[in-house]
């Protein structure tokens, strides 16, 4: 997809979301568009209809910051969506390095031994690159813990886990557009978008809205098969040493029901990890038992 085409898609999607009455314009019952017409956006932005049409069609290559700001105000864009408009309309910056998809041993050690809270590392495509014990227990109802979008839209557990599924879906899709924007040519991001667009009509509909909003902090009502409902706070931190990676951490206010739920989840995690040693230790133990059986004559 060319920048010009993507800019046009973005502008059309966003003007479809602005009812004329919300923009202070008269509404007519015979309107053929859901939101604003091109000439109405041009009027509100203080530019000619011809100029705005060329901008939407990708034929206007050098819009000024003043014009883009006026269009953003006419379309009532929030700061994140306005920033996305500027990225699409202005010349591309120098190529950004590909996102880092390997997690450093130091960060893994931090998650496993120093964070007593569920935590994971995600990529711009919302692939889950690494998890600690708490997150694996939190996500235990999912068939695979691999990509937040696939888990939400394609795994039946997604609708159980996210108690407000519609809100979670809107938030995650707008977060994908925000997090992936610095990496426009990354093939993994394109692969995720393509797969979800084909397999999930709900994702395709939300992606076509062109909402752009990074999800850096939120309160999430969740559900766990053993703990029940959990109201947890979510924080997202940039990993400065690894472009594109973010550390996600779930927590709860001390003394709250969410904190009690996390304590129960921690107990389940300790029971699970205590009952099942790491794979390497299990393999060594099994080899030792077989060797002992052969020595005593009880082995096969």
C-alpha positions as CSV (number, residue, x, y, z in Angstrom):
1,X,0.0,0.0,0.0
2,X,1.4,3.4,-1.0
3,X,1.5,6.3,1.4
4,X,-1.0,8.2,-0.9
5,X,-3.5,5.4,-0.8
6,X,-3.1,4.9,2.9
7,X,-3.6,8.7,3.5
8,X,-6.8,8.6,1.4
9,X,-8.1,5.6,3.3
10,X,-7.4,7.3,6.6
11,X,-9.1,10.5,5.7
12,X,-12.2,8.8,4.2
13,X,-12.5,6.6,7.3
14,X,-12.2,9.5,9.7
15,X,-14.7,11.8,8.0
16,X,-17.2,8.9,7.9
17,X,-17.1,9.0,11.7
18,X,-18.0,12.7,12.1
19,X,-21.7,13.4,11.9
20,X,-22.4,16.8,10.3
21,X,-24.3,18.0,13.4
22,X,-21.3,17.4,15.6
23,X,-19.3,19.6,13.3
24,X,-21.9,22.4,13.5
25,X,-23.3,21.7,10.0
26,X,-26.9,21.1,8.9
27,X,-27.8,17.5,8.5
28,X,-30.0,16.4,5.5
29,X,-31.9,13.1,5.3
30,X,-30.8,12.6,1.7
31,X,-27.1,12.4,2.5
32,X,-25.2,9.7,0.6
33,X,-22.3,9.5,3.0
34,X,-22.3,8.4,6.7
35,X,-20.3,11.4,7.9
36,X,-18.9,14.6,6.3
37,X,-18.6,15.2,2.6
38,X,-15.3,16.2,1.1
39,X,-16.6,19.8,0.5
40,X,-17.6,20.0,4.2
41,X,-14.2,19.0,5.4
42,X,-12.7,21.5,3.0
43,X,-15.0,24.2,4.3
44,X,-14.2,23.4,7.9
45,X,-10.4,23.3,7.2
46,X,-10.4,26.6,5.2
47,X,-9.1,25.0,2.0
48,X,-10.7,24.6,-1.5
49,X,-12.6,21.4,-2.2
50,X,-10.3,20.7,-5.1
51,X,-7.2,20.9,-2.8
52,X,-8.8,18.6,-0.2
53,X,-9.9,16.2,-2.9
54,X,-6.3,16.0,-4.3
55,X,-5.0,15.5,-0.7
56,X,-7.5,12.6,-0.2
57,X,-6.6,11.1,-3.5
58,X,-2.9,11.2,-2.8
59,X,-2.2,13.8,-5.6
60,X,-1.2,16.5,-3.2
61,X,2.3,15.6,-2.0
62,X,3.4,18.5,0.1
63,X,0.7,19.8,2.4
64,X,1.9,22.3,5.0
65,X,1.7,21.8,8.7
66,X,-1.0,24.5,8.9
67,X,-3.2,22.7,6.4
68,X,-2.7,19.3,8.1
69,X,-3.5,20.9,11.5
70,X,-6.7,22.5,10.0
71,X,-7.8,19.1,8.5
72,X,-7.1,17.4,11.8
73,X,-9.3,19.9,13.6
74,X,-12.1,19.6,10.9
75,X,-12.0,15.8,11.4
76,X,-11.9,16.2,15.2
77,X,-8.9,14.0,15.5
78,X,-7.4,13.3,18.9
79,X,-3.6,13.9,19.4
80,X,-2.6,10.3,18.4
81,X,-4.8,10.3,15.3
82,X,-3.5,13.8,14.3
83,X,0.1,12.6,14.7
84,X,-0.7,9.6,12.5
85,X,-2.1,12.0,9.8
86,X,1.1,14.0,9.8
87,X,3.1,10.8,9.4
88,X,1.1,9.7,6.4
89,X,1.0,13.1,4.7
90,X,4.5,14.4,5.1
91,X,7.7,12.9,3.6
92,X,8.8,9.7,5.3
93,X,11.6,10.0,7.8
94,X,14.8,8.0,7.3
95,X,14.2,4.3,7.4
96,X,13.6,2.9,10.9
97,X,15.5,-0.2,12.0
98,X,13.5,-3.4,12.1
99,X,11.9,-4.2,15.4
100,X,14.0,-6.4,17.7
101,X,12.2,-9.8,18.3
102,X,14.7,-11.4,20.7
103,X,14.4,-10.7,24.4
104,X,17.6,-10.0,26.3
105,X,18.6,-12.4,29.1
106,X,18.7,-9.5,31.5
107,X,15.1,-8.6,30.8
108,X,14.0,-12.2,31.1
109,X,15.8,-12.4,34.5
110,X,14.0,-9.2,35.6
111,X,10.6,-10.7,34.7
112,X,11.2,-14.1,36.2
113,X,13.0,-13.2,39.5
114,X,12.3,-9.6,40.4
115,X,8.7,-8.9,39.2
116,X,6.2,-10.6,41.4
117,X,3.5,-9.6,39.0
118,X,2.3,-11.0,35.7
119,X,4.5,-9.5,33.0
120,X,5.3,-10.1,29.3
121,X,7.2,-8.6,26.4
122,X,5.4,-7.8,23.1
123,X,6.5,-6.7,19.7
124,X,4.9,-4.0,17.5
125,X,2.8,-6.8,15.8
126,X,1.6,-7.6,19.4
127,X,3.4,-10.9,19.3
128,X,4.1,-12.1,22.8
129,X,7.9,-12.6,22.8
130,X,8.4,-13.7,26.4
131,X,6.3,-14.3,29.5
132,X,6.9,-14.9,33.2
133,X,5.2,-17.6,35.4
134,X,2.5,-15.2,36.4
135,X,1.4,-14.3,32.9
136,X,1.5,-18.0,31.8
137,X,-0.9,-18.7,34.7
138,X,-3.0,-15.6,33.9
139,X,-3.3,-16.8,30.2
140,X,-3.8,-20.5,31.1
141,X,-7.3,-20.7,29.4
142,X,-5.9,-19.9,26.0
143,X,-4.9,-22.6,23.6
144,X,-1.7,-20.7,22.5
145,X,0.0,-17.7,24.1
146,X,1.6,-16.2,20.9
147,X,-0.1,-13.0,19.8
148,X,-2.5,-10.7,21.7
149,X,-4.7,-10.1,18.6
150,X,-5.0,-13.7,17.6
151,X,-5.8,-14.6,21.2
152,X,-8.5,-11.9,21.4
153,X,-10.2,-12.4,18.0
154,X,-9.6,-16.1,17.1
155,X,-9.4,-18.0,20.4
156,X,-12.8,-18.7,22.0
157,X,-11.1,-18.0,25.4
158,X,-10.7,-14.4,24.4
159,X,-14.3,-13.6,24.9
160,X,-14.2,-15.2,28.3
161,X,-10.9,-13.7,29.4
162,X,-11.8,-10.1,28.4
163,X,-15.0,-9.3,30.3
164,X,-15.6,-6.1,28.2
165,X,-14.6,-7.7,25.0
166,X,-15.8,-4.9,22.7
167,X,-13.8,-2.3,24.6
168,X,-10.7,-4.6,24.6
169,X,-11.0,-5.2,20.9
170,X,-11.3,-1.5,20.0
171,X,-8.4,-0.7,22.3
172,X,-6.1,-3.4,21.0
173,X,-6.7,-2.6,17.3
174,X,-6.1,1.1,17.8
175,X,-3.0,0.2,19.8
176,X,-1.7,-2.0,16.9
177,X,-2.0,0.9,14.5
178,X,-0.1,3.1,16.9
179,X,2.6,0.7,17.8
180,X,3.2,-0.5,14.2
181,X,3.4,3.0,12.7
182,X,7.1,3.4,13.1
183,X,7.7,0.1,11.3
184,X,5.6,0.5,8.0
185,X,7.6,-2.1,6.1
186,X,7.8,-4.8,8.7
187,X,6.6,-8.1,7.1
188,X,5.4,-9.6,10.4
189,X,3.1,-6.7,11.0
190,X,1.6,-7.1,7.5
191,X,1.2,-10.8,8.1
192,X,-0.7,-10.3,11.3
193,X,-3.0,-7.7,9.8
194,X,-3.6,-9.9,6.7
195,X,-4.4,-13.0,8.7
196,X,-6.8,-11.2,11.1
197,X,-8.5,-9.3,8.3
198,X,-9.3,-12.6,6.5
199,X,-10.3,-14.7,9.6
200,X,-12.1,-12.1,11.7
201,X,-14.8,-9.8,10.4
202,X,-14.7,-8.0,13.7
203,X,-11.0,-7.2,13.4
204,X,-11.5,-6.1,9.7
205,X,-14.3,-3.8,10.7
206,X,-12.3,-2.1,13.5
207,X,-9.1,-1.9,11.4
208,X,-11.1,0.0,8.7
209,X,-12.0,2.7,11.2
210,X,-8.3,3.9,11.3
211,X,-8.4,4.6,15.1
212,X,-4.9,5.3,16.3
213,X,-4.3,5.2,20.1
214,X,-1.4,3.6,22.0
215,X,-2.6,1.7,25.0
216,X,-0.1,2.5,27.7
217,X,-2.2,2.3,30.8
218,X,-5.7,0.9,31.5
219,X,-7.9,-0.9,34.1
220,X,-9.1,-4.2,32.7
221,X,-11.9,-6.5,33.9
222,X,-10.6,-10.1,33.3
223,X,-11.7,-13.6,34.0
224,X,-9.6,-16.6,35.0
225,X,-11.0,-20.2,35.1
226,X,-9.7,-20.8,38.7
227,X,-9.7,-17.3,40.2
228,X,-12.8,-15.9,38.6
229,X,-13.2,-12.2,37.9
230,X,-10.1,-10.0,38.2
231,X,-10.0,-6.2,38.0
232,X,-6.4,-5.5,37.2
233,X,-4.4,-2.4,36.3
234,X,-2.3,-2.6,33.1
235,X,0.9,-0.6,32.4
236,X,3.0,-0.6,29.3
237,X,6.7,0.4,29.4
238,X,9.0,1.0,26.4
239,X,12.1,-1.2,26.3
240,X,14.7,1.4,25.3
241,X,17.4,-1.1,24.5
242,X,15.2,-3.0,22.0
243,X,13.3,-0.9,19.4
244,X,9.6,-1.9,19.2
245,X,9.5,-4.0,22.4
246,X,7.2,-3.1,25.3
247,X,7.1,-4.6,28.8
248,X,3.5,-5.1,29.9
249,X,2.7,-5.5,33.6
250,X,-0.5,-6.3,35.5
251,X,-1.0,-5.0,39.0
252,X,-3.7,-4.1,41.5
253,X,-4.1,-1.6,44.3
254,X,-3.1,-3.1,47.7
255,X,-6.0,-4.3,49.7
256,X,-8.3,-4.4,46.7
257,X,-10.2,-7.4,45.4
258,X,-7.8,-7.3,42.5
259,X,-4.9,-7.7,44.8
260,X,-6.6,-10.7,46.5
261,X,-7.1,-12.2,43.0
262,X,-3.4,-11.6,42.2
263,X,-2.4,-13.3,45.4
264,X,-4.6,-16.4,44.6
265,X,-3.1,-16.4,41.1
266,X,0.4,-16.3,42.6
267,X,-0.5,-19.3,44.8
268,X,-1.7,-21.2,41.8
269,X,1.5,-20.3,39.9
270,X,3.7,-21.5,42.8
271,X,1.8,-24.8,43.0
272,X,2.0,-25.3,39.3
273,X,5.7,-24.5,39.0
274,X,6.5,-26.5,42.2
275,X,4.7,-29.6,40.9
276,X,6.2,-29.4,37.5
277,X,10.0,-28.6,37.5
278,X,11.5,-27.1,34.4
279,X,11.6,-29.3,31.3
280,X,15.3,-29.9,31.5
281,X,15.1,-31.0,35.2
282,X,12.1,-33.3,34.4
283,X,14.1,-34.9,31.6
284,X,17.2,-35.4,33.8
285,X,14.9,-36.9,36.6
286,X,13.3,-39.3,34.1
287,X,16.8,-40.5,32.9
288,X,17.9,-41.0,36.5
289,X,14.8,-43.1,37.3
290,X,15.4,-45.3,34.3
291,X,19.0,-45.8,35.2
292,X,18.1,-46.7,38.7
293,X,15.5,-49.1,37.5
294,X,18.1,-50.9,35.3
295,X,20.6,-51.1,38.2
296,X,18.1,-52.7,40.6
297,X,16.6,-55.0,37.9
298,X,13.2,-53.3,38.0
299,X,13.7,-51.4,34.7
300,X,12.3,-52.7,31.5
